[in-house]
Structures are given as C-alpha cells and as structure tokens.
C-alpha cells in the first residue's frame, strides 16, 4: 500500500514538473521583462495638469497642506520650510523624489536600460528612475529615487496567440527624505511608494498613462497619501527641456 | 499470487488517481497564468484620494486645470450656485463628470449570465445618484432623439484589466462642484482598473462646445466591505430659492460678478458670519491662470508666468476632440426623409418625420396626432401611423392558451381560438389632428392625414351619431387665420387641410376621454406666433410642446405673426408648471419638442433658463443704449450659440437676437 502511495505521489510530481518545464520554455530561462511586457510604456510623455494645478504648476505658500494627511510631527517640520536653506544645503531636489516626481509637471522619457530594467528620465529636475524586474542590484545609499522593484500585472485572456495586456506595479523604498509638495510637506526615509501604471487609448486616439501613487510614511503621515497623475504620449521628444531642481 | 491479484487492480486505481491529481494540479498552475474571467470589481468602495477636487469643493471661479474655451468660461462665470435652488434642479444628482468625486463611496453590483457567469450588467450606485447600469452585452446606444439623463446610457467592455465604459445621452451639468459647466453635447469615457484593493478611475469628458480639448481626470477608491453607500433622499423645496417666484432663473450678467470669481485668490474663503479669512487666500495662484484654458494644462505654461514667453506665442501639444457637436445636434432631428418611431409613455409615441416631431396617441378610440409633419412626408407618416395603429391596438400574437387553461373559458373551447383562426382587426382611424401652430412643418401633412381619418358627429336632438369622413383638425383660431390667408399672397391650402375645430380661450379639452385619458390643448399667447398651443395627454403624462421647445435650435420667433421671447418663456413656464419629474429631477412627465430629442422637466428648464439669460442680457444692452447691430456685435448668446445657434439657414443666430431685441422693444 505504501508503494502505491509513493507511486501516485511520484506521478503527480512528475506531471507537475513537466508542466513547469513546459511553461518555462522546456528548460529555457523565463522571458525577460521587456519581452513579457504587459504594456508598452516606452516613449515620450508630457504631464497634463488638470488636478491640483495650484499645488503643482505653482508653488503654494508655506502652511498650505490641504489634502495632505500630515501628522503633527510632519506639520511641524513643514512649518519650518525654508527654500533658501535647502538651496544652501544642496537639497533643492527634495520635491523631486520618487514620492512626488510624477506630480511635478514636465516631460518623461521612458526606455529600457536593459532587458529587465525600465528607465524613466524626467526633464524637470533631470531625474532618472530605474525599475528592476529581476536580478535587482542591492540597494545602495538612500537616494531621491530610491530602489524600485517592478512586476507586470497581467489581465485576463493572455492565452495562446493573444496580446498581453495589463499594468505595471512598482514598489520603491530606500528613499532619501523629501517633500510631497514643494512647500515643504515632508516624507521620511522610511517611506514606501507603491505605484500602478495604466495605459489607455482615449476616443481621440491619445495614448494616456495614469500613474496611481500610494505613499506610506509612518513617521509623518497619519494614513496613506493617494493620488493619480496623468500623462499624454507624444510623437517625439519636442519640448524636452531639462531643467535643474528648484527649491522654489 | 494472492498479493499480485490484489495489487493489479489497486495499481490501476493508483495510476488513475495520480493522473487525476496531476491533471488537477496542471489546471491550477495554468489558471494562475491564463486567467480568463475579468477582474472582480463588485463590492463596496470608499472614495480614497488626496486631490483637491475630491477633498473639498473648489471655490467659485476656480477653473485651474480646465481646458475651457471662451463659451465654457462665460457659461460658468454667469452661473451662480443658487441655480441648484430652482425647482427643476433641486434634486439633481451629481453631474456625471463629478460623480466619482462625490462623497459617500460607491457600490458596484454585477448581474451575471447564469450559464457563463460573465458580467451582463454592472450597476454603479452612489449616495446622491440614481442606479447607473453599464451594459456589457453588446447592445447599441439609443438613437440621438432618445432622452438624455443625468447618468446617461453606458456600455462597457473589458480591455485587459481595465473596464472601459462609454456613455452618451447625458444632460448638461458641471465638471466640478463650484461652477465649471458642461453642455449636454459631451461624451464620457471611463477606464476602471483595479490594483490590489485600489480602484483607479480615469474619466474623459469630451465637450467640444465648452472645451478646447477633452478634460481628463482620474481618482481612486479603496475596497472597503464595511463601507455603506447611504441613500440621500431629496428634500428640496421651493423655499431654497427665495420662494417668491417659482420661475426665477438665477444668473449673473457677463462681467457682473468678476470680483466674486476671484475672491478665493484675493480675499480668502468665507468664514463665520460672512467675513473672509485673508490667510486662506490662495494668492500664489496667478489670476490669469485661474481662468483655465488649454495652454494652462501643459508644463511649458509656467514659462508664461515668469514672462519668458507670452501665452499667445506659446505652443502646446494640444489634443483634439473626438466629438462633433454639430453632428450630435443634427442627429437629434434627423432630416433623412424617413419616419422614426420612439415609444414615449402610456398611449403616446413620438414620430420623427424628416426632423419634425409628431406626437401620436394610439388606442381603442383611434389615433390622435399632434401635428402632421411636412407635406412631402405625408405618405410615409400615414404608412407609419397605420402600421403602428395595427400593431399597438390589434397586435398579431401567438395564442397563449388552450381549452381550460384559458382565463374566462366557457363551453367546450375558448374564444382564444379566434386569435388563431381570424385575421387581425383593421387599424383604428385617425380621429383628431391637432396643430400647435400654422408652421408648414407642423401642418403640412394635414390634408392627407386628416382625409385618411374619420370622426363621429352627433345628429343632435336624439338623432343617431354618424361617422363622418376625415379626422377633426383642431387648432387655435389664429392658426386657422394664418393658414387660410397665407402671407405674401400665397395660395391658401385646400379646405381639407384647414382646422375644422378652433378654440380661442386659454385651453380646450377634447369633449371626452380619448384612449382612456383627458387630452387638453393649451394656448400659449404671443409665443413663437399668436396661435401656439401645447397639448397635454394627462394620463400618459406626456406634453407635446410644438414650436415652444426645440433641442436643436433657438425658438423660431415670428414677430410679424405676433411672437415674442417673453411669450415663449411664459409658455415654457406653463409647461413646467404642469410637468413633474419622476425622481431626482428627471423622467416623469415627458415633453415632446417640436424638433429634437424627447425631453423631461430638466431639459425644458435648461431651455427656459437659456432664453431668460439671453433675454436679460439683451435687455441690459438695450438699457445701455446699444442699437440692434451693436447688440448683435456684443454676442449676448455667445455661450449658447454652439448649442442652438446657426450661422446660416432659415433661422440664424442673428435673426434670433433680432427677434429678442424687437420683442423687448415692444414689451409684450
């Protein structure tokens, strides 16, 4: 009887192993992120600032924290905002970190750095973000753009012969402390930024990218901070205008 | 041997078990990668977003981020928030573009195909809303002459993880609470994508009459099974609007409220007692940017704020609209030489005859037509009316019972057998034709259609009732005068085309119920002419408005024949006094316009509001001493011209403004 059980178990494992091997291309390595992409984000993009215009296109005065879930500690820090001090300290990129960079009006250039690393360059603040799908290097020193791990979220119907569709999820940590809004609303080094990238085709033919951003910072926020930022695809790089970070 | 004998069948069983297990595991593994069912979005969702439009109401005059054109800006500038107090708007739900940003969360329910379990209809419900179905079964959108509603008509399709929803048939409304307006000629597209427990909603509002490119905004909800979408009932009352004039239309004259529109920048928000809080003034926002506009949406606009480039010189990567408002408006009144039929309510149907609406009541008593359409459409109208009368009043249907299964069975068989062995009854005749005016597109078919009908006449003094050839043609007496003595020396129509019954009082009731309901013809004095009527089918709860109301043009006011803008407004107010919305300021009493889509109270109110606003603007310009040409040049109807105006054709915007001007000079 024991032999029977073992035989059945071996059969199950053998069949399952065979299936996995088949899925991996009969022993081949899994496809690189570029080949397995659920959507194509590469190209040139421009922010279309419809929401929160008065907090994004212009810098609000100190003390305007409306809609930000700052706790008393965060609010106290924000009340001491001094752009001159940031400039003197070489910290003028504080509002260009990963927790806010997609809210900064500007153009994006998205490309594959290699088969498993997606790169986003911004002209505003001349920042670069790297999204690692696999074999990510270990996080180094905290930085404005931190360390980002990415994965595709596939939609239904990804059967044989069907185009892959879905979304991109990115989780970023290892951040240098920065600002959620240019007027000094802080986020800490312990912040986690979770982003979802969607691509839709509008009725007029525009390719539209919406980035849903969830910022979690137990140090300065009472709850998560959730926003969406919208971008329109451009046919070329016209209008690309690299500008350094500005603290004001 | 004994053990082998046992082992053999056991081994066989083991192999089968193993194979089944392996297959099951395979299915599970594959299912992780090749998901076939759409993302589950059903459930309770809590609005969870940290953007300004969601977290608070934008102040009056804040158009930042809106690609407004001049018309949209003017319309919004002159619309006070007190418009919500008007009777017909008090119970409006949030406008569709704003709905996802209204407080209270969202319930998403799903109806499934019981066999395949594919979503058949999604239902979206909000605190201040009506149930909003999104049809997933591939059905087409209704024709353009079907009614518009606050939530419109929506169909959906899954594209990967995203539910794409296309919505048409929307009423006019607002982009955000606080003033930015839309027309009723916009299309809305939404993209709903679930990410873990977050639902991202991207909404595209394409309103080419008020916007220079589509307005696209996005927001987020979080899944929250404990969230409950409370139903907010409407307790609106006339008192909210001051209570002194139920027809009052609040609005600002252009330029009148400039200070109010910028107070949020210069003075701060209101605090207790009507004082202002200067600390809350959003004075870092440039006044010019607060006015919105296409160029303000793009990053390069910031260069205009430091003076390195002018707004006029600035180039931005603008998008185009996918909507042709001109085509959408024309489609509400298709001039295609055909008769289109739209069931309305109760006995009443709307027939669109080459762009002109005919209202028809069908029933056992016969047919009553309100207007007969253009003369050239008479044959097609008659064919359509006859076929409808046959199918509505005497439908051909399969026998639904037999023998003792039939209700009312008597004897050995039942009368229901007759539905099988007899032919259908003939179509009941046209009994009445009612003309709401003498306009040729309303009375042009009188001769043919009235002649094809019949009516009854009492002999009086005990004589038998007799059937007479020809339907009775009913109109205000001034219509008879206009038709029998046409202007310009034109030949009078044949007698068969002329009214046979006229009235000269405030209203006229048909002498008895017709098809089970009262039919009342009301006079609207000095409206588009001196002979206008509108007709109320009281049990069906449908009003045929004739020329008083159109969803495709300004009213064709004929000053020479006794018309006036004041009379049209009075007529529309009278219709609004009769009509009652079913719920949330929509539906209920249906109003058939002379031209355009089937409408309800809110649509008539919107049209009335437009006329009041233009009348008051023209009056203001007259009081300033402007001549007619100067009034025209001032474009007092600029924000409505895209919707109702025309640069050419038989009734231009200039002719309409002249009619308003002359009406006011004559002070009717």
Contacts between the chains, C-beta under 8 A, distances in Angstrom:
chain1	res1	chain2	res2	distance
A	1	B	10	7.8
A	4	B	10	5.8
A	4	B	11	6.8
A	4	B	14	4.5
A	5	B	14	7.8
A	7	B	11	7.5
A	7	B	14	5.6
A	7	B	15	7.7
A	7	B	18	7.0
A	8	B	14	4.9
A	8	B	15	7.8
A	8	B	17	5.4
A	8	B	18	4.1
A	8	B	21	7.0
A	9	B	18	7.8
A	10	B	18	8.0
A	11	B	15	7.1
A	11	B	18	3.3
A	11	B	19	7.0
A	11	B	21	7.6
A	11	B	22	6.2
A	12	B	18	5.7
A	12	B	21	4.6
A	12	B	22	5.0
A	12	B	25	6.3
A	14	B	22	7.7
A	15	B	18	7.8
A	15	B	19	7.8
A	15	B	22	3.2
A	15	B	23	7.7
A	15	B	25	6.9
A	15	B	26	6.6
A	16	B	22	6.5
A	16	B	25	4.9
A	16	B	26	6.9
A	16	B	29	6.9
A	19	B	25	7.7
A	19	B	26	5.1
A	19	B	29	5.7
A	19	B	30	7.6
A	20	B	29	7.1
A	23	B	29	7.5
A	23	B	33	7.1
A	38	B	160	7.5
A	46	B	298	6.4
A	46	B	299	6.7
A	46	B	317	6.0
A	47	B	298	7.6
A	47	B	299	5.6
A	48	B	216	6.6
A	48	B	297	5.3
A	48	B	298	7.0
A	49	B	65	6.0
A	49	B	296	7.9
A	49	B	297	5.6
A	49	B	298	7.4
A	49	B	299	7.2
A	50	B	65	4.1
A	50	B	66	7.3
A	50	B	215	6.5
A	50	B	216	6.3
A	50	B	217	5.2
A	50	B	297	6.3
A	51	B	51	4.9
A	51	B	52	6.9
A	51	B	53	6.1
A	51	B	65	6.1
A	51	B	217	5.7
A	51	B	218	7.4
A	52	B	51	5.3
A	52	B	52	5.3
A	52	B	65	7.8
A	53	B	64	3.7
A	53	B	65	4.0
A	53	B	289	7.5
A	53	B	296	7.2
A	54	B	52	7.4
A	54	B	62	7.9
A	54	B	64	5.4
A	54	B	282	6.1
A	54	B	284	7.5
A	54	B	285	4.8
A	55	B	52	7.2
A	57	B	64	7.8
A	57	B	289	7.2
A	57	B	296	7.5
A	57	B	299	7.8
A	57	B	301	6.9
A	57	B	302	6.0
A	58	B	284	5.6
A	58	B	285	6.2
A	58	B	286	7.0
A	58	B	289	7.4
A	58	B	302	7.7
A	58	B	305	7.0
A	59	B	284	6.8
A	60	B	282	7.6
A	60	B	284	5.5
A	61	B	283	7.5
A	61	B	284	5.3
A	64	B	282	7.8
A	66	B	52	7.0
A	66	B	55	6.9
A	66	B	56	7.0
A	67	B	50	4.8
A	67	B	51	6.4
A	67	B	52	5.9
A	67	B	54	7.9
A	67	B	55	4.2
A	67	B	56	7.5
A	68	B	50	6.7
A	69	B	50	6.8
A	105	B	298	7.8
A	105	B	299	3.8
A	105	B	302	6.9
A	106	B	299	5.1
A	107	B	299	6.9
A	124	B	299	7.1
A	153	B	161	6.5
A	153	B	195	7.2
A	154	B	33	7.7
A	154	B	35	7.4
A	154	B	160	7.8
A	154	B	161	7.8
A	155	B	35	7.6
A	155	B	39	7.4
A	155	B	158	7.7
A	155	B	159	7.7
A	155	B	160	3.1
A	155	B	161	3.9
A	155	B	162	7.4
A	156	B	35	4.5
A	156	B	36	5.3
A	156	B	37	5.9
A	156	B	38	5.7
A	156	B	39	7.4
A	156	B	158	7.2
A	156	B	160	7.4
A	156	B	161	7.7
A	157	B	35	7.8
A	157	B	36	6.3
A	157	B	160	7.5
A	158	B	33	7.2
A	158	B	34	5.8
A	158	B	35	7.4
A	159	B	34	5.4
A	159	B	36	7.5
A	165	B	159	6.6
A	165	B	160	2.9
A	165	B	161	7.2
A	166	B	160	5.3
A	166	B	161	5.5
A	167	B	160	7.7
A	167	B	161	5.7
A	167	B	193	6.4
A	167	B	195	6.7
A	169	B	195	6.8
A	196	B	193	7.5
A	196	B	195	4.0
A	196	B	198	7.1
A	196	B	200	6.6
A	198	B	162	6.7
A	198	B	191	7.1
A	198	B	193	5.0
A	198	B	200	6.3
A	198	B	202	7.3
A	200	B	159	8.0
A	200	B	162	6.5
A	200	B	164	7.5
A	200	B	191	4.5
A	200	B	202	6.1
A	202	B	189	6.7
A	202	B	204	5.5
A	202	B	214	6.7
A	202	B	216	7.1
A	202	B	319	7.8
A	202	B	322	7.5
A	203	B	166	7.9
A	203	B	187	7.0
A	203	B	189	5.5
A	203	B	204	6.9
A	203	B	206	6.6
A	203	B	214	7.9
A	203	B	322	4.0
A	204	B	206	7.3
A	204	B	214	6.4
A	204	B	319	5.8
A	204	B	320	5.4
A	204	B	321	6.5
A	204	B	322	4.0
A	205	B	322	7.7
A	206	B	214	8.0
A	206	B	319	5.3
A	208	B	202	7.0
A	208	B	216	6.6
A	210	B	191	7.7
A	210	B	200	6.3
A	210	B	202	5.1
A	210	B	218	5.0
A	212	B	195	6.2
A	212	B	198	6.2
A	212	B	200	4.6
A	212	B	218	7.8
A	212	B	220	6.0
A	214	B	198	6.9
A	225	B	50	5.2
A	226	B	48	5.6
A	226	B	49	5.5
A	226	B	50	5.5
A	226	B	198	7.3
A	226	B	220	5.2
A	226	B	222	7.8
A	227	B	49	7.0
A	227	B	50	5.6
A	227	B	51	5.8
A	227	B	220	7.8
A	228	B	49	7.4
A	228	B	51	7.4
A	228	B	200	6.2
A	228	B	202	7.7
A	228	B	218	3.8
A	228	B	219	6.4
A	228	B	220	6.1
A	230	B	202	7.4
A	230	B	216	6.0
A	230	B	217	7.7
A	230	B	218	5.8
A	232	B	317	7.1
A	232	B	319	6.8
A	234	B	317	5.8
A	238	B	317	7.8
A	239	B	300	6.4
A	239	B	317	6.8
A	241	B	300	7.5
